[in-house]
Amino acid sequence: MSDKIALYKEGVKLKDAKEFDPAIAKLKEAAALDEKFTMPLHALTQVYTAMGRHEEAIATAKKIDRKSTRLNS
């Protein structure tokens, strides 16, 4: 399964099932396929927050901000 959308959906499914470690792996894999596809990073922040890994959640959220398209730039 190499399609970024399929990987993302599987990661979200795992996140919702509270299978956090496998969810992290799928979401990271999905994010690595397309740096502009930030939906996996949003889900990763939720996973890290649910796990109490707040520093990683913050670091991931900062990655989203850097990758976001700026209207004024």
Number of C-alpha atoms within 10 A of each C-alpha: 8 9 10 19 17 13 22 23 17 18 28 24 13 19 22 12 10 14 14 20 14 14 26 22 13 24 28 18 18 27 20 14 14 10 13 12 17 20 16 26 23 15 22 27 23 20 27 19 15 14 13 11 13 15 12 15 22 14 11 18 18 14 15 20 11 9 12 13 10 8 5 4 4
